[in-house]
Amino acid sequence: MKLVWNNRSGNGFPLVVAIILSTLIVSCAIYEYMRLTIIASGVRNAVQSSVIAVATENYSNVYTGLRQSYSGGFARTRNQWNKQVTTGDVSSRLQEELGLTKQGSYYVKTTAGQEEYRLSGLSVTVLNAPFAPDSPGTTRQFTAQAIIHLEVPLSFGWNHLPPMQANLKVKAVYRQRF
């Protein structure tokens, strides 16, 4: 490197062009990484708030086990306790919060006429707490989980690179405050 740096023959122009081009390519890759991270974080936060809404919607159904210190979604009908939970409408909440449009089986976010990202495979699971467990301190809590598939086309690489794909898993646990 020192030999190349001390060479005064006037052939430094290609080296300067190579350094500038490599700096631009590295800068573009860093920008693309930051863009993908911001999109994934925004989608994860929106799914998280939707799942938290599902957990709070079940608040009225959750049996308040103040004496036993556990809680679960149960309702009493005809001398029997039955499981009563709802998965809510997470997809419409996501559409409203993120400004998505439904295209077939995908929820697509478009910006300036171009697809920014697409979501698919939304799965919401509500895990109810067991009714009257033997040891309330070690039992499963009332939990709402969501899994969604995120696909973001890359703006780097002139559409020759495959899109970023990730499964985002979000969980909300109901816990009584009082």
Backbone as CSV, one residue per row, in Angstrom:
resi,resn,N_x,N_y,N_z,CA_x,CA_y,CA_z,C_x,C_y,C_z
1,MET,0.831,-1.186,0.000,0.000,0.000,0.000,0.873,1.247,0.000
2,LYS,1.971,1.204,0.761,2.869,2.355,0.824,3.525,2.596,-0.526
3,LEU,3.839,1.518,-1.238,4.434,1.633,-2.564,3.465,2.297,-3.532
4,VAL,2.179,1.935,-3.466,1.165,2.531,-4.336,0.946,3.990,-3.956
5,TRP,0.943,4.281,-2.673,0.699,5.649,-2.205,1.837,6.601,-2.584
6,ASN,3.066,6.117,-2.551,4.230,6.954,-2.874,4.528,7.039,-4.374
7,ASN,3.857,6.280,-5.189,4.066,6.305,-6.631,3.535,7.631,-7.183
8,ARG,4.367,8.461,-7.764,3.992,9.784,-8.290,3.930,9.791,-9.814
9,SER,3.643,8.684,-10.435,3.650,8.615,-11.896,2.372,9.153,-12.536
10,GLY,1.359,9.581,-11.763,0.138,10.154,-12.332,-0.946,9.125,-12.624
11,ASN,-0.796,7.920,-12.108,-1.807,6.877,-12.326,-2.747,6.739,-11.140
12,GLY,-2.941,7.754,-10.339,-3.806,7.688,-9.167,-5.282,7.865,-9.482
13,PHE,-5.612,8.310,-10.675,-7.018,8.549,-11.017,-7.878,7.286,-10.916
14,PRO,-7.468,6.125,-11.459,-8.307,4.918,-11.300,-8.467,4.506,-9.837
15,LEU,-7.411,4.711,-9.048,-7.516,4.360,-7.628,-8.535,5.250,-6.913
16,VAL,-8.546,6.548,-7.238,-9.517,7.461,-6.622,-10.938,7.091,-7.043
17,VAL,-11.135,6.755,-8.301,-12.465,6.355,-8.773,-12.904,5.068,-8.079
18,ALA,-12.005,4.115,-7.924,-12.354,2.863,-7.245,-12.718,3.109,-5.783
19,ILE,-11.989,3.990,-5.120,-12.298,4.293,-3.714,-13.653,4.972,-3.602
20,ILE,-13.951,5.900,-4.487,-15.249,6.598,-4.438,-16.392,5.637,-4.728
21,LEU,-16.238,4.776,-5.734,-17.303,3.809,-6.047,-17.520,2.817,-4.914
22,SER,-16.458,2.339,-4.324,-16.631,1.392,-3.214,-17.275,2.079,-2.015
23,THR,-16.944,3.341,-1.772,-17.594,4.090,-0.680,-19.081,4.263,-0.958
24,LEU,-19.439,4.545,-2.207,-20.864,4.686,-2.551,-21.621,3.373,-2.383
25,ILE,-21.014,2.281,-2.811,-21.687,0.978,-2.684,-21.881,0.613,-1.220
26,VAL,-20.876,0.828,-0.401,-20.998,0.535,1.036,-22.052,1.441,1.677
27,SER,-22.091,2.720,1.272,-23.104,3.642,1.813,-24.505,3.199,1.434
28,CYS,-24.688,2.762,0.186,-26.006,2.282,-0.244,-26.424,1.034,0.536
29,ALA,-25.477,0.123,0.785,-25.807,-1.092,1.542,-26.194,-0.744,2.978
30,ILE,-25.508,0.204,3.580,-25.847,0.629,4.949,-27.221,1.286,4.973
31,TYR,-27.510,2.125,3.980,-28.832,2.767,3.909,-29.930,1.725,3.746
32,GLU,-29.701,0.736,2.902,-30.709,-0.308,2.681,-30.943,-1.116,3.963
33,TYR,-29.868,-1.441,4.678,-29.999,-2.171,5.936,-30.832,-1.363,6.940
34,MET,-30.563,-0.067,7.025,-31.320,0.786,7.945,-32.783,0.869,7.530
35,ARG,-33.069,0.949,6.226,-34.451,1.004,5.744,-35.191,-0.272,6.129
36,LEU,-34.560,-1.436,5.908,-35.193,-2.718,6.243,-35.439,-2.833,7.746
37,THR,-34.494,-2.370,8.533,-34.649,-2.420,9.993,-35.796,-1.537,10.455
38,ILE,-35.924,-0.358,9.878,-36.997,0.558,10.262,-38.361,-0.011,9.872
39,ILE,-38.465,-0.595,8.677,-39.742,-1.183,8.245,-40.118,-2.350,9.152
40,ALA,-39.177,-3.253,9.422,-39.476,-4.413,10.275,-39.863,-3.966,11.679
41,SER,-39.205,-2.954,12.191,-39.528,-2.454,13.524,-40.923,-1.827,13.555
42,GLY,-41.268,-1.059,12.528,-42.599,-0.447,12.472,-43.709,-1.474,12.373
43,VAL,-43.495,-2.502,11.543,-44.508,-3.558,11.410,-44.622,-4.331,12.715
44,ARG,-43.490,-4.649,13.339,-43.527,-5.374,14.620,-44.281,-4.571,15.686
45,ASN,-44.046,-3.277,15.750,-44.749,-2.441,16.729,-46.251,-2.395,16.462
46,ALA,-46.644,-2.328,15.179,-48.065,-2.303,14.849,-48.734,-3.630,15.206
47,VAL,-48.054,-4.744,14.912,-48.615,-6.057,15.269,-48.681,-6.180,16.786
48,GLN,-47.675,-5.692,17.469,-47.666,-5.752,18.945,-48.849,-4.983,19.522
49,SER,-49.102,-3.779,19.025,-50.224,-3.012,19.566,-51.553,-3.683,19.241
50,SER,-51.661,-4.337,18.083,-52.892,-5.048,17.754,-53.094,-6.252,18.659
51,VAL,-52.024,-6.962,18.962,-52.148,-8.127,19.842,-52.443,-7.693,21.271
52,ILE,-51.870,-6.588,21.684,-52.205,-6.067,23.018,-53.680,-5.689,23.074
53,ALA,-54.208,-5.146,21.979,-55.637,-4.819,21.929,-56.488,-6.076,22.057
54,VAL,-56.044,-7.174,21.428,-56.771,-8.445,21.566,-56.759,-8.891,23.019
55,ALA,-55.614,-8.779,23.684,-55.529,-9.198,25.082,-56.427,-8.339,25.962
56,THR,-56.495,-7.045,25.695,-57.349,-6.189,26.523,-58.828,-6.351,26.179
57,GLU,-59.134,-6.738,24.908,-60.537,-7.014,24.570,-61.069,-8.196,25.355
58,ASN,-60.191,-9.116,25.691,-60.609,-10.282,26.468,-60.709,-9.976,27.952
59,TYR,-60.461,-8.736,28.322,-60.466,-8.374,29.739,-61.787,-8.723,30.413
60,SER,-62.906,-8.426,29.740,-64.205,-8.674,30.374,-64.490,-10.160,30.516
61,ASN,-63.830,-10.994,29.688,-64.074,-12.435,29.770,-63.137,-13.137,30.741
62,VAL,-62.066,-12.447,31.119,-61.077,-13.099,31.973,-61.629,-13.210,33.388
63,TYR,-61.641,-14.415,33.880,-62.100,-14.674,35.229,-61.082,-14.101,36.201
64,THR,-61.547,-13.282,37.070,-60.638,-12.649,38.007,-60.415,-13.569,39.198
65,GLY,-59.338,-14.215,39.183,-59.020,-15.159,40.252,-58.277,-14.486,41.375
66,LEU,-58.929,-13.539,42.003,-58.253,-12.792,43.050,-57.869,-13.684,44.223
67,ARG,-58.697,-14.647,44.518,-58.393,-15.503,45.648,-57.304,-16.520,45.299
68,GLN,-57.324,-17.010,44.046,-56.360,-18.029,43.663,-55.146,-17.441,42.943
69,SER,-55.150,-16.150,42.651,-54.071,-15.429,41.981,-53.742,-15.980,40.601
70,TYR,-54.717,-16.346,39.852,-54.544,-16.683,38.448,-55.758,-16.117,37.716
71,SER,-55.710,-16.087,36.406,-56.846,-15.586,35.641,-56.894,-16.299,34.298
72,GLY,-58.093,-16.423,33.779,-58.296,-17.065,32.489,-59.639,-16.665,31.953
73,GLY,-59.857,-16.871,30.646,-61.127,-16.509,30.024,-62.139,-17.627,30.153
74,PHE,-63.017,-17.522,31.118,-64.050,-18.529,31.347,-65.370,-17.843,31.635
75,ALA,-66.466,-18.514,31.253,-67.804,-18.026,31.568,-68.606,-19.197,32.118
76,ARG,-69.454,-18.897,33.067,-70.234,-19.956,33.713,-71.601,-20.039,33.050
77,THR,-71.927,-21.213,32.535,-73.245,-21.462,31.971,-73.716,-22.837,32.451
78,ARG,-74.902,-22.856,32.977,-75.542,-24.089,33.449,-74.638,-24.914,34.366
79,ASN,-74.220,-24.346,35.421,-73.407,-25.038,36.444,-72.081,-25.570,35.904
80,GLN,-71.568,-24.932,34.848,-70.305,-25.402,34.280,-69.498,-24.204,33.777
81,TRP,-68.175,-24.252,33.948,-67.294,-23.201,33.444,-66.819,-23.577,32.056
82,ASN,-67.028,-22.675,31.087,-66.596,-22.908,29.708,-65.568,-21.857,29.308
83,LYS,-64.661,-22.266,28.452,-63.630,-21.362,27.941,-64.279,-20.297,27.067
84,GLN,-63.916,-19.018,27.299,-64.492,-17.937,26.508,-63.411,-16.893,26.207
85,VAL,-62.809,-17.021,25.023,-61.791,-16.071,24.572,-62.061,-15.733,23.109
86,THR,-61.537,-14.598,22.661,-61.689,-14.197,21.274,-60.321,-13.778,20.717
87,THR,-60.106,-14.041,19.428,-58.836,-13.648,18.797,-58.900,-12.228,18.248
88,GLY,-60.061,-11.606,18.301,-60.181,-10.220,17.848,-60.015,-10.087,16.343
89,ASP,-59.950,-8.869,15.868,-59.809,-8.600,14.441,-58.477,-7.874,14.214
90,VAL,-57.397,-8.623,14.292,-56.058,-8.042,14.179,-55.803,-7.511,12.773
91,SER,-56.297,-8.213,11.760,-56.008,-7.797,10.380,-56.597,-6.428,10.058
92,SER,-57.820,-6.158,10.505,-58.395,-4.833,10.216,-57.682,-3.739,11.021
93,ARG,-57.213,-4.073,12.217,-56.433,-3.098,12.989,-55.120,-2.772,12.282
94,LEU,-54.478,-3.808,11.741,-53.234,-3.579,11.008,-53.469,-2.748,9.751
95,GLN,-54.556,-3.053,9.039,-54.877,-2.280,7.834,-55.050,-0.808,8.172
96,GLU,-55.753,-0.548,9.257,-56.011,0.833,9.648,-54.744,1.527,10.145
97,GLU,-53.959,0.837,10.954,-52.788,1.461,11.561,-51.650,1.689,10.567
98,LEU,-51.449,0.722,9.659,-50.331,0.825,8.720,-50.742,1.375,7.357
99,GLY,-52.045,1.527,7.099,-52.492,2.016,5.802,-52.295,0.985,4.703
100,LEU,-52.660,-0.266,4.980,-52.456,-1.362,4.039,-53.660,-1.529,3.126
101,THR,-53.416,-2.070,1.943,-54.508,-2.456,1.051,-54.423,-3.956,0.828
102,LYS,-55.584,-4.600,0.714,-55.613,-6.051,0.538,-55.532,-6.374,-0.951
103,GLN,-54.554,-7.201,-1.310,-54.380,-7.660,-2.692,-54.257,-9.175,-2.655
104,GLY,-55.366,-9.854,-2.914,-55.362,-11.312,-2.836,-55.199,-11.760,-1.398
105,SER,-54.185,-12.567,-1.142,-53.941,-13.026,0.225,-52.897,-12.163,0.942
106,TYR,-52.488,-11.057,0.329,-51.468,-10.189,0.914,-52.074,-8.865,1.370
107,TYR,-51.455,-8.260,2.371,-51.718,-6.884,2.763,-50.500,-6.092,2.314
108,VAL,-50.718,-5.102,1.439,-49.608,-4.415,0.784,-49.588,-2.950,1.200
109,LYS,-48.383,-2.455,1.493,-48.162,-1.049,1.781,-47.495,-0.438,0.547
110,THR,-48.142,0.564,-0.021,-47.580,1.239,-1.190,-47.251,2.685,-0.818
111,THR,-46.143,3.140,-1.363,-45.724,4.521,-1.178,-45.347,5.088,-2.539
112,ALA,-45.984,6.189,-2.916,-45.737,6.841,-4.213,-45.922,5.858,-5.368
113,GLY,-46.942,5.011,-5.267,-47.250,4.071,-6.337,-46.370,2.835,-6.383
114,GLN,-45.388,2.715,-5.498,-44.520,1.541,-5.479,-44.762,0.734,-4.199
115,GLU,-44.652,-0.578,-4.339,-44.841,-1.452,-3.192,-43.672,-1.299,-2.230
116,GLU,-44.001,-0.954,-0.973,-42.954,-0.806,0.032,-42.700,-2.133,0.741
117,TYR,-43.792,-2.830,1.141,-43.679,-4.150,1.746,-45.020,-4.830,1.681
118,ARG,-45.024,-6.132,1.943,-46.268,-6.896,1.975,-46.263,-7.845,3.163
119,LEU,-47.456,-8.051,3.689,-47.639,-8.924,4.845,-48.552,-10.076,4.451
120,SER,-48.315,-11.236,5.008,-49.175,-12.390,4.749,-49.057,-13.372,5.909
121,GLY,-49.944,-14.366,5.900,-49.868,-15.455,6.870,-50.090,-15.036,8.307
122,LEU,-51.015,-14.106,8.531,-51.293,-13.673,9.894,-51.966,-14.799,10.662
123,SER,-51.389,-15.132,11.803,-51.929,-16.182,12.653,-51.983,-15.661,14.082
124,VAL,-53.178,-15.668,14.657,-53.360,-15.196,16.029,-53.811,-16.373,16.883
125,THR,-53.116,-16.577,17.990,-53.434,-17.668,18.901,-53.614,-17.088,20.298
126,VAL,-54.708,-17.483,20.938,-54.951,-17.070,22.324,-54.812,-18.304,23.202
127,LEU,-53.854,-18.246,24.126,-53.619,-19.352,25.058,-54.263,-18.983,26.386
128,ASN,-55.263,-19.733,26.737,-56.000,-19.445,27.956,-55.274,-20.034,29.161
129,ALA,-55.391,-19.377,30.266,-54.833,-19.916,31.510,-55.706,-21.078,31.969
130,PRO,-55.122,-22.088,32.578,-55.932,-23.223,33.027,-56.860,-22.811,34.167
131,PHE,-57.970,-23.495,34.216,-58.956,-23.218,35.245,-58.599,-23.993,36.504
132,ALA,-58.449,-23.287,37.614,-58.144,-23.870,38.915,-56.899,-24.757,38.892
133,PRO,-55.728,-24.174,38.613,-54.499,-24.985,38.597,-54.080,-25.377,40.015
134,ASP,-53.276,-26.423,40.084,-52.787,-26.875,41.381,-51.783,-25.892,41.988
135,SER,-50.873,-25.384,41.153,-49.874,-24.424,41.649,-49.950,-23.160,40.791
136,PRO,-50.670,-22.141,41.260,-50.891,-20.934,40.459,-49.617,-20.187,40.090
137,GLY,-48.549,-20.328,40.838,-47.325,-19.595,40.551,-46.577,-20.102,39.344
138,THR,-46.780,-21.363,38.948,-46.028,-21.933,37.838,-46.889,-22.208,36.615
139,THR,-48.149,-21.807,36.609,-49.024,-22.097,35.471,-48.856,-21.065,34.369
140,ARG,-49.329,-21.445,33.194,-49.286,-20.569,32.032,-50.264,-19.420,32.223
141,GLN,-49.852,-18.233,31.801,-50.723,-17.064,31.911,-51.545,-16.904,30.637
142,PHE,-52.583,-16.086,30.728,-53.405,-15.770,29.570,-52.544,-15.014,28.562
143,THR,-52.350,-15.595,27.357,-51.388,-15.061,26.394,-52.019,-14.975,25.010
144,ALA,-51.761,-13.872,24.308,-52.154,-13.722,22.903,-50.879,-13.642,22.075
145,GLN,-50.767,-14.515,21.040,-49.587,-14.550,20.185,-50.001,-14.302,18.744
146,ALA,-49.139,-13.645,17.998,-49.382,-13.428,16.565,-48.093,-13.680,15.810
147,ILE,-48.240,-14.318,14.656,-47.111,-14.537,13.754,-47.538,-14.005,12.393
148,ILE,-46.661,-13.207,11.766,-46.963,-12.641,10.459,-45.700,-12.691,9.608
149,HIS,-45.882,-12.901,8.313,-44.761,-12.980,7.382,-44.584,-11.626,6.704
150,LEU,-43.389,-11.072,6.779,-43.051,-9.772,6.186,-42.138,-9.989,4.991
151,GLU,-42.462,-9.332,3.883,-41.647,-9.426,2.673,-41.397,-8.013,2.168
152,VAL,-40.125,-7.619,2.095,-39.762,-6.266,1.674,-38.881,-6.360,0.435
153,PRO,-39.338,-5.841,-0.707,-38.467,-5.838,-1.886,-37.309,-4.864,-1.690
154,LEU,-36.133,-5.278,-2.124,-34.947,-4.446,-1.933,-34.893,-3.361,-3.004
155,SER,-34.483,-2.178,-2.611,-34.294,-1.106,-3.580,-32.838,-1.068,-4.031
156,PHE,-32.007,-1.891,-3.446,-30.587,-1.979,-3.763,-30.382,-3.178,-4.692
157,GLY,-29.641,-3.032,-5.752,-29.342,-4.163,-6.634,-30.209,-4.214,-7.870
158,TRP,-30.946,-3.181,-8.187,-31.748,-3.067,-9.412,-32.676,-4.269,-9.594
159,ASN,-33.365,-4.668,-8.528,-34.351,-5.751,-8.539,-33.758,-7.110,-8.913
160,HIS,-32.452,-7.288,-8.787,-31.828,-8.581,-9.054,-31.636,-9.389,-7.777
161,LEU,-31.794,-8.745,-6.631,-31.624,-9.439,-5.363,-32.983,-9.893,-4.847
162,PRO,-33.047,-11.025,-4.157,-34.335,-11.498,-3.614,-34.803,-10.575,-2.490
163,PRO,-36.129,-10.498,-2.267,-36.641,-9.636,-1.206,-36.282,-10.184,0.179
164,MET,-36.259,-9.273,1.149,-36.059,-9.694,2.527,-37.338,-10.342,3.026
165,GLN,-37.229,-11.496,3.641,-38.391,-12.188,4.177,-38.123,-12.536,5.630
166,ALA,-39.120,-12.286,6.465,-38.964,-12.587,7.890,-40.321,-12.909,8.485
167,ASN,-40.330,-13.827,9.426,-41.522,-14.114,10.209,-41.404,-13.354,11.522
168,LEU,-42.373,-12.486,11.770,-42.367,-11.695,12.994,-43.299,-12.357,13.999
169,LYS,-42.778,-12.646,15.188,-43.574,-13.285,16.239,-43.717,-12.298,17.389
170,VAL,-44.965,-12.062,17.782,-45.253,-11.084,18.826,-46.131,-11.753,19.865
171,LYS,-45.912,-11.406,21.140,-46.663,-12.038,22.226,-47.089,-10.978,23.229
172,ALA,-48.313,-11.097,23.715,-48.805,-10.218,24.783,-49.399,-11.100,25.867
173,VAL,-49.049,-10.810,27.101,-49.510,-11.589,28.246,-50.393,-10.709,29.103
174,TYR,-51.557,-11.229,29.455,-52.474,-10.495,30.325,-52.025,-10.658,31.764
175,ARG,-51.893,-9.567,32.431,-51.497,-9.605,33.835,-52.315,-8.556,34.566
176,GLN,-53.004,-8.981,35.585,-53.797,-8.035,36.350,-52.901,-7.072,37.096
177,ARG,-53.324,-5.844,37.109,-52.531,-4.832,37.801,-52.955,-4.672,39.254
178,PHE,-54.242,-4.865,39.494,-54.755,-4.683,40.855,-55.403,-5.945,41.344
